[in-house]
Amino acid sequence: MNLGADRAILRERWYAEGFFGPETIADHLRRGAQSFPETAMHFAGGPSPSSIRLDDMFTCSLRLAGGLAELGVGPGDRIAIWVPNWLEGALTYQAALMLGATVVPIVHIYGPREVGFILRQSGARVLVMPDRWRNIDYRERFDAITDIPALEHVALIGGHGPSGAIPWQRLADHDVLSTLPATHPDDVCLLIYTSGTTADPKGVQHTTNTLVAEIRSTAAAVGERRGVNLAAFPAGHIAGVLGLLRMFVLGVSSVLMDQWDPSLAARLVQQYRVTTTAGAPFFLASLLDEAERQGSDLSSLTNYMVGAASVPAALVRRADASGTPAFRAYGSSEHPVITTGTPRDSLDQRAGTDGRLTPGNEIRLLDDDDHEVSVGMDGEIVSRGPELFVGYTDTALDAESFLPGGWFRTGDIGRIDADGFLTITDRKKDVIIRGGENIASKEVEDLLAMHPSVMEAAAVGQADDRYGERVAVFVQLREGQTIDLDEVRRHFAELGAARQKAPEHLEFVDEFPRSLSGKVRKVELRDRLRRRSS
């Protein structure tokens, strides 16, 4: 495999097909400010909630770029941004990108271990951070980090930070930078780290062209028009980064939250007449719950993309019944949106599949010997397309993650139907193997979600001397409901599920451990089972 040669061939093709273009990130930001000057970004969190127009935002970013340039920041340098969805963070992203630097987002709730790893591996020269966010003291966390020799400057939002930190506001008050450095749209501009579970995070590299291709292709697939978007994903998540750029490319106003709060989200949808949003199933379910409690008006919300975790069909049907057309989507930090449903799809398609390929994307489904499987059969998904990342910072990971031709191994298992709709059935590493038979944890979860007492469920494999693994489930019940293992087994039998798929171990949780993007952290659930059996 020669990934560089494969990428060169594909890149030439994507230029010819119009998915890639000559515009740099600065070109896109400038054009957005000129074309959509009155489009606004509203910040519902931060030191002081605020709103700003795109034209003013562009000017502020040029001032901040001037301040960063005085620190010596230029093309190829890496700037780590450890900031929630605040105005200061958004301006820093844009200023750094204008200078041709590579932005390194850090999820704002990460601790010293994760932040230290990212700073060391990325080689970031500058770190931008606040003094506090809610109950988090960032100085305390930063002071616990050691051995970061490449880091030269810390820019501080607020007044209490590490010794020698530069006030962020001093950089922001600089004169407007009149001349931007020359950059290329195929240069790496984003280095984002996936949230690791059993291993260190992986550094995912994107370019201007890969990011803009995602924004345009997804908008074309969904039929997104100018409106108001609620940005619930954190800035350290790939969806959060794309949200900061989407408004400049599409002219869509945005409302940003610095923490998921369903009560606040329901009020924001009503206040700003939000038309589009995206989130994990947990976000959608809690928004619907809160809207019912408050009596909130969600009628403006006509486009809800739900993904980033296993999506129960029952949740999409519930949203539809409440008047919110939701649809599933599939992607990752490496390949942000491979497939998506649309509001125009039938309810069965929106609830039961993860949609069709967005423009430019391709997939193949492979068996364990890397042979393609037939339509309707499960196989490992390998993908490629103009929005696919250009490789990991650790090139050793590329060797095990790519096939000849530039095909990326997603590690996900799915099937595609005759109409081109993809359905994710499981993670390849998340299959429960009971008595030599593979059981899709997603199928178990979807079946459980159909029980009226169950709000959410997560299935994992539990070590078993006889079968190797048995099916264990963690369940969050609806308020005032009860259920036991016998009832769960009856439920599976009534649905016609094979007996070996019925859970053999049941535990209740008040809430699930989650990543910031809303995914259930199954590694923690497996750890609970292991600790109890040891």
C-alpha positions as CSV (number, residue, x, y, z in Angstrom):
1,M,0.0,0.0,0.0
2,N,1.2,3.5,-0.9
3,L,-1.2,5.9,0.8
4,G,0.5,9.0,-0.5
5,A,0.2,7.8,-4.1
6,D,-3.4,6.7,-3.6
7,R,-4.3,10.1,-2.1
8,A,-2.6,11.9,-5.0
9,I,-4.7,10.0,-7.6
10,L,-7.9,10.6,-5.6
11,R,-7.1,14.3,-5.0
12,E,-6.8,14.9,-8.7
13,R,-10.1,13.2,-9.3
14,W,-11.9,15.3,-6.6
15,Y,-10.5,18.5,-8.0
16,A,-11.8,17.5,-11.5
17,E,-15.2,16.6,-10.1
18,G,-15.5,19.9,-8.2
19,F,-15.4,18.6,-4.6
20,F,-12.0,20.3,-4.1
21,G,-11.1,23.8,-5.1
22,P,-8.3,26.4,-4.9
23,E,-9.8,28.5,-2.0
24,T,-8.0,28.6,1.3
25,I,-9.7,28.7,4.7
26,A,-9.1,32.5,4.7
27,D,-10.8,32.8,1.4
28,H,-13.9,31.0,2.7
29,L,-14.0,33.1,5.8
30,R,-13.7,36.3,3.9
31,R,-16.3,35.3,1.3
32,G,-18.7,34.3,4.1
33,A,-18.3,37.6,5.8
34,Q,-18.9,39.5,2.6
35,S,-21.8,37.3,1.3
36,F,-23.6,36.8,4.7
37,P,-22.6,39.9,6.8
38,E,-25.8,39.9,8.9
39,T,-25.6,36.1,9.7
40,A,-25.1,35.9,13.4
41,M,-23.4,33.6,15.9
42,H,-25.1,33.6,19.3
43,F,-23.3,32.2,22.3
44,A,-25.6,30.9,25.1
45,G,-22.6,30.3,27.4
46,G,-19.3,31.9,28.3
47,P,-18.0,34.7,30.5
48,S,-20.9,36.8,29.1
49,P,-23.5,35.4,26.6
50,S,-23.2,37.4,23.4
51,S,-24.1,37.7,19.7
52,I,-21.9,38.8,16.8
53,R,-22.4,39.2,13.1
54,L,-20.1,37.4,10.6
55,D,-18.6,40.7,9.2
56,D,-17.7,41.8,12.7
57,M,-16.4,38.3,13.6
58,F,-14.1,38.3,10.5
59,T,-12.6,41.7,11.6
60,C,-12.1,40.5,15.1
61,S,-10.4,37.4,13.9
62,L,-8.0,39.5,11.8
63,R,-7.1,41.5,14.9
64,L,-6.4,38.3,16.9
65,A,-4.4,37.0,13.9
66,G,-2.2,40.0,14.2
67,G,-1.6,39.3,17.9
68,L,-0.8,35.7,17.2
69,A,1.5,36.6,14.4
70,E,3.5,38.8,16.8
71,L,4.1,35.6,18.8
72,G,5.7,34.2,15.7
73,V,2.7,32.0,14.7
74,G,2.6,31.1,11.0
75,P,2.0,28.3,8.5
76,G,2.5,24.8,9.9
77,D,2.6,25.8,13.5
78,R,0.2,24.0,15.8
79,I,-2.1,25.9,18.2
80,A,-4.0,24.0,20.8
81,I,-7.4,25.4,21.8
82,W,-8.7,24.2,25.1
83,V,-11.9,26.3,25.2
84,P,-15.6,25.6,25.4
85,N,-18.1,26.9,22.8
86,W,-17.3,30.6,23.6
87,L,-16.8,33.6,21.4
88,E,-13.1,33.7,22.4
89,G,-12.6,30.1,21.3
90,A,-14.4,30.6,17.9
91,L,-12.3,33.7,17.2
92,T,-9.1,31.8,18.0
93,Y,-10.0,29.0,15.7
94,Q,-10.6,31.4,12.8
95,A,-7.5,33.6,13.5
96,A,-5.2,30.5,13.7
97,L,-6.6,29.1,10.4
98,M,-6.1,32.5,8.7
99,L,-2.4,32.3,9.6
100,G,-2.1,28.9,8.1
101,A,-1.6,27.3,11.5
102,T,-2.9,23.8,12.3
103,V,-5.7,24.0,14.9
104,V,-5.5,21.3,17.7
105,P,-8.9,21.3,19.4
106,I,-9.0,19.9,23.0
107,V,-12.3,18.9,24.6
108,H,-12.8,21.4,27.3
109,I,-13.5,18.9,30.1
110,Y,-10.3,16.9,29.5
111,G,-7.9,16.4,32.4
112,P,-4.2,16.6,32.7
113,R,-3.6,13.1,31.3
114,E,-5.5,13.7,28.0
115,V,-4.3,17.3,27.6
116,G,-0.7,16.4,28.3
117,F,-0.7,13.6,25.7
118,I,-2.3,15.9,23.1
119,L,0.2,18.7,23.7
120,R,3.2,16.4,23.6
121,Q,2.2,14.5,20.6
122,S,0.9,17.4,18.5
123,G,4.0,19.6,19.3
124,A,1.7,22.6,19.9
125,R,3.6,25.9,20.3
126,V,0.7,27.8,21.7
127,L,-2.1,26.8,24.1
128,V,-5.2,28.9,24.5
129,M,-7.3,28.2,27.6
130,P,-9.6,29.9,30.1
131,D,-8.9,30.4,33.8
132,R,-12.2,28.6,34.7
133,W,-15.2,27.0,33.3
134,R,-18.0,26.2,35.7
135,N,-16.3,24.2,38.5
136,I,-13.1,23.4,36.5
137,D,-10.0,25.2,37.5
138,Y,-7.8,25.1,34.4
139,R,-4.7,26.4,36.0
140,E,-4.8,23.5,38.5
141,R,-5.1,21.0,35.6
142,F,-2.4,22.7,33.5
143,D,0.0,22.8,36.5
144,A,-0.3,19.0,36.7
145,I,1.0,18.5,33.2
146,T,4.7,17.9,32.8
147,D,7.1,17.4,29.9
148,I,5.7,19.7,27.1
149,P,8.9,21.1,25.6
150,A,7.4,22.4,22.4
151,L,4.9,24.7,24.2
152,E,6.2,28.3,24.1
153,H,3.1,30.4,25.0
154,V,-0.1,30.1,27.0
155,A,-2.8,32.6,26.1
156,L,-5.3,33.0,29.0
157,I,-9.0,33.9,28.8
158,G,-9.7,35.4,32.2
159,G,-7.4,36.6,35.0
160,H,-6.1,33.6,36.9
161,G,-3.7,31.3,35.1
162,P,-0.2,29.9,34.8
163,S,2.8,32.1,35.5
164,G,3.9,33.9,32.4
165,A,0.6,33.5,30.6
166,I,-0.3,36.1,28.0
167,P,-3.8,37.8,28.4
168,W,-5.9,36.6,25.4
169,Q,-7.5,40.0,25.3
170,R,-4.1,41.7,24.6
171,L,-3.8,39.5,21.5
172,A,-7.4,40.3,20.5
173,D,-6.8,44.1,20.7
174,H,-4.0,44.0,18.1
175,D,-4.2,46.0,14.9
176,V,-5.9,44.2,12.0
177,L,-3.5,42.0,10.1
178,S,-3.3,43.5,6.6
179,T,-1.5,40.6,4.8
180,L,-2.2,37.0,5.4
181,P,0.5,34.3,4.7
182,A,0.2,32.2,1.6
183,T,-1.4,28.8,2.3
184,H,-2.7,25.9,0.2
185,P,-6.2,24.2,0.6
186,D,-4.5,20.8,0.8
187,D,-2.3,21.8,3.7
188,V,-3.3,20.2,7.1
189,C,-5.2,22.8,9.0
190,L,-6.9,20.6,11.7
191,L,-5.4,18.0,14.0
192,I,-8.2,16.5,16.1
193,Y,-7.8,13.7,18.5
194,T,-10.4,10.9,18.8
195,S,-11.6,10.1,22.3
196,G,-9.6,6.9,23.2
197,T,-11.1,4.2,25.4
198,T,-8.5,1.4,25.8
199,A,-5.6,3.2,24.0
200,D,-4.2,6.7,23.6
201,P,-6.2,9.1,21.3
202,K,-5.4,9.1,17.6
203,G,-4.5,12.4,15.9
204,V,-6.7,12.8,12.8
205,Q,-5.5,15.3,10.2
206,H,-7.9,17.3,7.9
207,T,-7.4,20.0,5.3
208,T,-9.4,22.9,4.1
209,N,-10.6,20.9,1.2
210,T,-11.7,17.9,3.3
211,L,-13.6,20.1,5.8
212,V,-15.4,22.2,3.2
213,A,-16.2,19.1,1.1
214,E,-18.0,17.7,4.1
215,I,-20.0,20.9,4.7
216,R,-21.1,21.2,1.1
217,S,-21.8,17.5,0.5
218,T,-23.9,17.1,3.7
219,A,-25.9,20.3,2.9
220,A,-26.5,19.0,-0.6
221,A,-27.7,15.6,0.6
222,V,-30.0,16.9,3.4
223,G,-31.2,19.9,1.5
224,E,-30.0,22.3,4.1
225,R,-31.0,26.0,3.5
226,R,-30.2,29.2,5.3
227,G,-31.8,29.2,8.7
228,V,-30.7,28.8,12.3
229,N,-28.6,26.0,13.7
230,L,-28.3,24.9,17.3
231,A,-24.7,23.8,17.9
232,A,-24.7,21.3,20.8
233,F,-21.5,19.5,20.1
234,P,-18.4,20.8,21.9
235,A,-15.7,22.6,19.9
236,G,-13.3,19.8,20.6
237,H,-15.5,17.4,18.6
238,I,-15.3,17.2,14.8
239,A,-18.9,18.3,14.6
240,G,-18.2,21.3,16.8
241,V,-15.3,22.4,14.5
242,L,-17.4,22.0,11.4
243,G,-20.2,24.0,13.0
244,L,-17.8,27.0,13.4
245,L,-17.0,26.9,9.7
246,R,-20.5,26.0,8.4
247,M,-22.0,29.4,8.9
248,F,-19.3,31.1,6.7
249,V,-19.8,28.5,3.9
250,L,-23.6,28.3,4.0
251,G,-24.7,31.5,5.7
252,V,-26.5,29.6,8.5
253,S,-26.8,31.5,11.8
254,S,-25.8,29.5,14.8
255,V,-26.6,29.3,18.5
256,L,-23.8,27.7,20.5
257,M,-24.1,25.9,23.9
258,D,-21.0,25.4,26.1
259,Q,-22.7,22.4,27.8
260,W,-25.6,20.2,27.0
261,D,-28.6,21.3,29.0
262,P,-31.9,20.1,27.5
263,S,-34.0,22.7,29.4
264,L,-31.9,25.5,27.9
265,A,-31.8,23.8,24.5
266,A,-35.6,23.7,24.4
267,R,-35.8,27.4,25.3
268,L,-33.2,28.3,22.7
269,V,-35.1,26.4,19.9
270,Q,-38.1,28.5,20.8
271,Q,-36.3,31.8,21.2
272,Y,-34.3,31.7,18.0
273,R,-36.7,29.6,15.9
274,V,-34.0,27.0,15.4
275,T,-34.4,25.1,12.2
276,T,-31.6,22.5,12.3
277,T,-29.5,20.7,14.8
278,A,-27.6,17.5,15.3
279,G,-26.8,15.4,18.3
280,A,-26.4,12.0,19.9
281,P,-29.5,10.0,20.8
282,F,-29.2,11.2,24.4
283,F,-29.5,14.8,23.2
284,L,-32.6,14.2,21.2
285,A,-34.3,12.1,23.9
286,S,-33.6,14.6,26.7
287,L,-34.7,17.5,24.4
288,L,-38.0,15.7,23.7
289,D,-38.5,15.0,27.4
290,E,-37.8,18.6,28.4
291,A,-40.0,20.0,25.7
292,E,-42.9,17.9,27.0
293,R,-42.3,19.0,30.5
294,Q,-42.0,22.7,29.6
295,G,-44.6,22.7,26.8
296,S,-41.9,24.2,24.6
297,D,-42.6,25.0,20.9
298,L,-40.2,22.9,18.8
299,S,-42.2,23.4,15.6
300,S,-39.4,25.4,13.9
301,L,-37.1,22.4,14.2
302,T,-37.5,20.6,10.9
303,N,-34.1,19.0,10.5
304,Y,-32.6,16.9,13.3
305,M,-29.6,14.7,12.4
306,V,-29.0,12.1,15.1
307,G,-25.8,10.0,15.2
308,A,-22.5,9.6,17.1
309,A,-23.9,6.6,18.8
310,S,-26.3,3.7,18.3
311,V,-29.7,5.2,17.4
312,P,-32.8,3.3,18.5
313,A,-35.5,3.3,15.8
314,A,-38.1,4.0,18.6
315,L,-36.4,7.3,19.3
316,V,-36.7,8.5,15.7
317,R,-40.4,7.4,15.7
318,R,-41.0,9.2,18.9
319,A,-39.5,12.4,17.5
320,D,-41.6,12.1,14.4
321,A,-44.8,11.7,16.4
322,S,-43.9,14.9,18.3
323,G,-43.5,16.8,15.1
324,T,-39.7,16.8,14.9
325,P,-38.5,15.0,11.7
326,A,-35.3,13.2,12.8
327,F,-33.0,11.1,10.7
328,R,-29.9,9.0,11.3
329,A,-26.5,9.7,10.0
330,Y,-23.2,7.8,10.1
331,G,-19.6,9.1,10.3
332,S,-16.5,9.6,12.4
333,S,-13.7,12.1,13.1
334,E,-11.9,10.5,10.3
335,H,-14.8,10.5,7.8
336,P,-17.3,13.0,9.3
337,V,-20.6,12.2,7.4
338,I,-20.4,9.1,5.2
339,T,-24.2,8.6,4.9
340,T,-27.2,10.5,6.1
341,G,-30.9,10.3,6.0
342,T,-33.0,13.3,5.0
343,P,-36.3,14.8,6.2
344,R,-37.7,13.7,2.9
345,D,-37.1,10.0,3.5
346,S,-39.9,7.8,4.7
347,L,-40.3,7.2,8.5
348,D,-39.1,3.6,8.1
349,Q,-36.0,4.7,6.3
350,R,-35.2,7.4,8.8
351,A,-35.8,5.2,11.8
352,G,-34.4,1.9,10.5
353,T,-31.4,3.0,8.4
354,D,-28.4,5.4,8.6
355,G,-29.2,6.9,5.2
356,R,-27.5,7.0,1.8
357,L,-24.1,8.2,0.8
358,T,-23.5,11.9,0.6
359,P,-22.1,13.2,-2.7
360,G,-18.6,12.0,-3.5
361,N,-18.5,9.3,-0.9
362,E,-18.0,5.6,-1.6
363,I,-18.2,2.5,0.6
364,R,-17.5,-1.2,0.2
365,L,-18.6,-4.0,2.6
366,L,-16.0,-6.7,3.3
367,D,-16.0,-10.1,5.0
368,D,-13.2,-11.2,7.3
369,D,-11.0,-12.1,4.2
370,D,-11.6,-8.6,2.7
371,H,-13.9,-10.0,0.0
372,E,-17.0,-7.9,-0.8
373,V,-20.3,-9.2,0.5
374,S,-23.6,-9.3,-1.3
375,V,-26.3,-6.6,-1.0
376,G,-28.2,-7.2,2.3
377,M,-25.3,-9.0,3.9
378,D,-23.3,-7.7,6.9
379,G,-19.7,-6.7,6.3
380,E,-17.0,-4.3,7.5
381,I,-17.4,-0.9,6.1
382,V,-14.4,0.6,4.2
383,S,-14.9,4.1,2.9
384,R,-13.3,6.9,0.9
385,G,-14.4,10.3,-0.3
386,P,-13.4,13.9,-0.5
387,E,-14.1,14.5,3.2
388,L,-12.0,11.6,4.4
389,F,-9.0,12.7,6.5
390,V,-5.5,12.6,5.0
391,G,-4.0,10.3,7.7
392,Y,-3.0,10.0,11.3
393,T,-0.1,11.8,13.0
394,D,1.2,8.3,13.9
395,T,1.9,6.9,10.4
396,A,2.0,3.4,11.8
397,L,-1.7,3.7,12.3
398,D,-2.2,4.4,8.6
399,A,-0.7,1.1,7.7
400,E,-3.3,-0.8,9.6
401,S,-6.2,1.5,8.8
402,F,-6.0,1.8,5.0
403,L,-6.4,-0.6,2.1
404,P,-4.9,-0.2,-1.4
405,G,-6.8,2.5,-3.3
406,G,-7.2,4.8,-0.3
407,W,-10.0,2.8,1.4
408,F,-10.3,3.5,5.1
409,R,-11.2,0.7,7.5
410,T,-13.9,2.2,9.7
411,G,-14.1,-0.8,12.1
412,D,-17.9,-0.7,11.7
413,I,-20.2,-3.4,10.5
414,G,-23.2,-2.7,8.3
415,R,-25.4,-3.8,5.4
416,I,-26.7,-1.9,2.4
417,D,-30.1,-2.5,0.8
418,A,-31.1,-2.5,-2.8
419,D,-32.1,1.2,-2.5
420,G,-28.7,2.3,-1.3
421,F,-29.6,2.8,2.4
422,L,-26.9,1.8,4.8
423,T,-27.7,0.3,8.3
424,I,-25.0,0.1,10.9
425,T,-25.3,-3.2,12.8
426,D,-22.3,-3.0,15.1
427,R,-18.8,-2.1,15.8
428,K,-16.4,-4.9,14.7
429,K,-14.8,-4.9,18.1
430,D,-18.1,-4.6,19.9
431,V,-19.6,-7.9,18.9
432,I,-20.7,-10.2,21.7
433,I,-19.4,-13.7,20.9
434,R,-21.5,-16.2,22.7
435,G,-20.8,-19.9,22.2
436,G,-18.9,-19.1,18.9
437,E,-21.9,-17.1,17.6
438,N,-21.7,-13.3,16.9
439,I,-24.5,-11.2,18.5
440,A,-24.8,-7.6,17.5
441,S,-25.0,-5.5,20.6
442,K,-26.9,-2.8,18.7
443,E,-29.6,-5.3,17.9
444,V,-30.0,-6.2,21.6
445,E,-30.1,-2.5,22.4
446,D,-32.7,-1.8,19.8
447,L,-34.9,-4.6,21.0
448,L,-34.7,-3.4,24.6
449,A,-35.5,0.1,23.5
450,M,-38.9,-1.1,22.3
451,H,-40.0,-2.0,25.8
452,P,-42.2,0.7,27.3
453,S,-40.3,0.7,30.6
454,V,-36.8,1.3,29.0
455,M,-35.5,4.7,28.4
456,E,-32.1,3.6,27.1
457,A,-30.0,0.5,27.1
458,A,-26.4,-0.6,26.5
459,A,-25.4,-4.2,25.8
460,V,-21.9,-5.6,26.3
461,G,-20.2,-9.0,26.6
462,Q,-19.7,-10.4,30.0
463,A,-17.0,-13.1,30.5
464,D,-18.5,-16.6,31.0
465,D,-16.7,-19.8,31.6
466,R,-19.2,-21.8,29.5
467,Y,-19.9,-19.7,26.5
468,G,-16.9,-17.4,26.5
469,E,-19.3,-14.4,26.8
470,R,-22.9,-13.8,27.6
471,V,-25.2,-10.9,26.9
472,A,-25.2,-8.3,29.7
473,V,-27.3,-5.2,29.6
474,F,-27.3,-1.9,31.5
475,V,-30.7,-0.2,31.5
476,Q,-32.0,3.3,32.4
477,L,-35.7,3.0,33.2
478,R,-38.4,5.6,32.6
479,E,-39.6,7.4,35.6
480,G,-41.8,5.2,37.8
481,Q,-41.2,2.0,35.7
482,T,-39.8,-1.4,36.8
483,I,-38.6,-4.4,34.9
484,D,-36.7,-7.6,35.8
485,L,-34.7,-10.2,33.8
486,D,-37.7,-12.5,33.4
487,E,-39.7,-9.7,31.8
488,V,-36.8,-8.8,29.5
489,R,-36.6,-12.4,28.3
490,R,-40.4,-12.5,27.7
491,H,-40.1,-9.2,25.8
492,F,-37.4,-10.7,23.5
493,A,-39.4,-13.9,23.0
494,E,-42.5,-11.9,22.1
495,L,-40.4,-10.0,19.5
496,G,-39.3,-13.3,17.9
497,A,-35.6,-12.8,18.8
498,A,-33.4,-15.9,19.0
499,R,-33.1,-17.1,22.6
500,Q,-29.3,-16.7,22.7
501,K,-29.8,-12.9,22.1
502,A,-31.9,-12.4,25.2
503,P,-29.9,-10.8,28.0
504,E,-28.6,-13.0,30.8
505,H,-27.4,-10.2,33.1
506,L,-29.3,-7.0,33.9
507,E,-28.1,-3.9,35.8
508,F,-29.8,-0.6,36.3
509,V,-28.2,2.8,36.0
510,D,-29.4,6.2,36.9
511,E,-27.4,7.6,34.1
512,F,-24.8,6.3,31.6
513,P,-21.1,7.3,31.6
514,R,-20.7,9.3,28.4
515,S,-18.1,11.0,26.3
516,L,-18.8,14.7,25.8
517,S,-20.3,13.9,22.4
518,G,-22.9,11.8,24.1
519,K,-21.6,8.3,23.4
520,V,-22.0,5.7,26.1
521,R,-18.6,4.7,27.3
522,K,-18.9,1.0,27.1
523,V,-15.4,0.4,28.3
524,E,-16.5,1.7,31.8
525,L,-19.5,-0.7,31.8
526,R,-17.3,-3.6,30.9
527,D,-14.9,-2.6,33.7
528,R,-17.8,-2.7,36.2
529,L,-18.6,-6.2,35.2
530,R,-14.9,-7.3,35.5
531,R,-14.5,-5.7,38.9
532,R,-17.5,-7.5,40.3
533,S,-16.4,-10.9,39.0
534,S,-12.8,-10.5,40.3
